Amino acid sequence: MLGKLYLVATPIGNLEDISYRAIRVLGEVDIIAAEDTRHTKKLLNHYEICTSITSYHEHNKIEKGEYLIEKLQQGKDIALVTDAGTPGISDPGEDLVKKCRLNNIEVTSIPGPVALITGLIISGLSTRRFVFEGFLPHDKKEKNEIIKKLTTEHRTIILYEAPHRIKQTLELLFEILGNRNIAITRELTKRYEEVNTITIEEAISKYKNEHPRGEYVIIIEGKPIEELKNEERQKWESISIEDHLNHYMSTGLDKKDSMKRVAKDRGTSKRNIYNYLINKEKI
């Protein structure tokens, strides 16, 4: 019999934010694999859980991953936890799940807190559609490239950021995205939970006078759909209707379907495009 891997969500701040099922599973499994054993022991001690604990983090995930797979193959049940929240999001839990799937080992989740969702729903920004980018790369060039790709993103954008990098990140966001509305959240679910719904420019000013502390969830307003449509329309209007039509016909579309696409791009009717082309042919 193979063992089972349990992805157990743990509190992101307040120790009371844990489910009865999570406490039971942490007490029943053979091994708990934790990102930081010292941090997790505080939680285990609080709930009087005495299960054996081992480390599993970014710097040992290859060799320790093999060790955990071996234990699972021997029939041991393992609970994977991260320092805070749900394992597998912006941490090496993703790699262990892949290894389990490759070895036909069952994986299940004990759901619970997720910092990105907690920050989003209290931000005051749109929750209808969103995109999660996690931690941006340390390399400035890579970081710039990712933020540039977000300039046309109309969904709400969510980032994680460390305190020592938040000033630089805010400056890059302002430089590339402009002065958008954002929410900066920290200490989520804790006594001194903080949510600042301000502009990027205001946030930059704020941290000129304040020393950043704690892990941050940054929620950024997406670009308005109408603004995106106007930019797209302006792009197409910069070329002739003939070139626009030829662009679509070169992709294999027939003339009728190409005219439909041209009309949609330019915010007009297909009849107007048709009449324009007929009149040009007569000249």
N, C-alpha and C positions, 0 to 999 in steps of 0.2 A: 504493500500500500504506500503510495506517495503521500507526502505531507501537503499541507495547503499554506499558501502565502496570504496573510491578511494585511491589507493596507488600512491602517487604523488612524483616523483623523484625531488629532489632539488639540487642546485649547491653543488659541493664538495669543492669549493673554490671561484671561480669567479662568482659573482652574475649575470653576463650576461648569464651564462649557464643554462637557464631555458626556457621552451617552452611557446609559447603563450597560448596553451591549459592548461598547468599547472597553469599559472597565472589566467586564466578564471575560472577554477574549484575551485581554492583556494578562489576566490572571491564569488562563487555561492553556495558552500556547507553551511550547517547549522553550522557545527563544524569542527575545525581543531584539530586533536590529534597529539601532538608533543612530541618528546623525551625530548627536553629542550625548554620550552616555551620562555625563555629569548633569546636563540639563534635564534629561528624561528621568533620571533617578529622583529628582525633586517631585515630579508628577507621581511616580510609582510609590514613593514614600508617603505622599499625601493620601493615597488611596490604599495604602498597606498592601501593595502588590510586590511579591518576592520573586518573580520570574527571572531567570538568568538573562543577562543583557550583554550584547556585543555591539561594537561600533560598525557602522556602514555609512560612509560619506564619500564625497567627491574624490578624495585623495587615496582611498583604499578600495574603491568600488570594483576594480578588476579582480584582485586576488580574493577580497572578502565576498564578492559576488559568487565566485566559484565555490567558496566554502559554504555559503548559504544554500546554493543549489544542491551541493552534496548532502547537506543535512536534510533538505526537503526530499531528496531521493531516498534517503534512509527512513522516511516516514515521519520526520519531525515537522510539527506545525510552527510557523514563524510569523510573528507580527512585525511589520515594518512601520516605524514612526519617524517623523521628521521633527525638527526642533519646535515647530509650531504649525498647526494647520494640517492640510491633507498631503500625504506623501505622494510623490510622482509629479508634482507641479513645481517646476524650477528647482528640482533636486534629483540626485541619482537614482531615486526610486524607479524612474522610467526605465533605466537600464536593467534593473533586476526583474521587472515585469516582463521585459522582452526575453530575458534568459529563461524565465519560467515558461513562457508561451512556446519557446523553441524546444523545451524539454517536456512538454505536455503536463506541466505542473499547474494545478488549479490555483487561480488567483481570485480573491474576492475583496470587496471594499466595505469598511465600516465607516459610513459617511459622517461628516461633521463640519467643523469650521474651515473656511477658505478665506484668506485675507483679501484676495482680489474682489470676491463677491461682497464681503462685509464692507469694504471701502466703497464699492460702487453704489450699493443701495442706500448709503447714508450721505452720498456726495451731493445730491440735488441735481446731478446731471442725468442725461437720458440713459435709461437702463434697457430700452427696447432692443437695441443691438449694440454689441461691443466686441472689441478685439483685444486680446491679452498678449503683450510683448515680453512680460517677465522682466528680468534684469537686462539692461542694455550692455553690450560688450564694453570691456575696459579700453580697448583700442579706439582712439578718437576717430580715425578714418571709418572704421566699421560702424561706429556709433552714428556718425553723420549720415552714412548711407541708409541705415535703417530709418532714421528720423525723416530723411528726404522722401522715402517711400510712403511715409505716413501723411505727407502733405495733402494728398487727395482722398484720404480715408474719411468717409462720412460717418462711420460708426464711432461711438465713444471708445477712447483708447485708454488702456490700463497698463501702468508700468510699476515695477518694484524698484526701489532705489535705496542704497546704503547712505547713512548720514554724511560720510566724508566725500560723497560724490554728487550730492543733490544740487549744490550750487552750480557746478559745471553743467549738469544735465539741464537745469532750468535755463541757463544762458543759451545752450544749444537749441532747446525747444523754442525759445523766443526768436533766435536768429533764423531758424528754418521754418517754423510753423506760424510765426507771428504772435500777436498778443491775444491768445485764446483764453476762454474761461477754463479754469481747472479747479480741482479739489485736491488738497494735499492732506493726507490722513496719516496719523501715527498713534502708537499706543492703543491700537484698536482693542476694545472690550475691557481695557484696564481702567483704573481709577481716574487717570489723567488723560483719557482719550481726547484726541484733538482732531478737529476737522476744519480746514480753512478753505472755503469756496471763494476764490479770488481770481484775478487774472495772472498770467505768467509774469508780467511786468511787476505786479504787486508782490508776487512771491519772491522774485529776485531781490526787491527792496527789503522784504521781511528778513531774509537770511543774510543780509549785509549786517544787520544789527543783532541777529540771534544765532546762537551756536546750535546747529542741527543735532538732534539726539534721537536714537531709535531707528528702526526700519520704517521706511515710508511706502505707502501705496499712493501713486499719483494717478488721478483720473483726469483725462483731457477731453474737452469738447471736440467732437468731430466737425469736419467742414460741412457747412449747410449744403443740402442737396441742390438748392437753387443756384448757389454760388458755383458748384461743380458743373451744373448744366450750362450756366452762362459761359464759363471758361471753355467747356467743350465746344459750345456753339461758336464762340469767337475763334477757336482753333480752326474749325472747318470753314468758317466764313473768310478766313485769310487766303483760301485757295478758290479757284474758279469752280463753278458747278460741274463743268466738263471734267476737270481733273478729279473732282470728288467722285463723280460717277465712274470714271475709269479705274479709280482705286478699288471700288467694290467689284467691278466687272473682272478685274485682273485676279481676283480671288476665286473666280469660278461662278459667281452669281450671274443670273441672266439680267437683262436690262430692266425688266419690270421690278424684280426684287431689289436691284441696285438703286432704282429711283425711290423705292420705299425707304431704304436705309438713309439715302441722302436727305430726303424730306424730314425724317425723324431727327437726324443730326442737326439740321438747320432750324428745327422748330417750325416747319411749314407743312403744307399739304403736298401729297404726291401730284395732285393736279397742277399746282403752281410750278413744280419742277418740270412736269411734262410740257406745259405751255411754254415755259422758258426755252426748253430744248427744241421744240417744234419751231418757234419763232426764230431761233438762231439758225436752224437749218434752212429757213426760207431766205435768210439774208445772203 
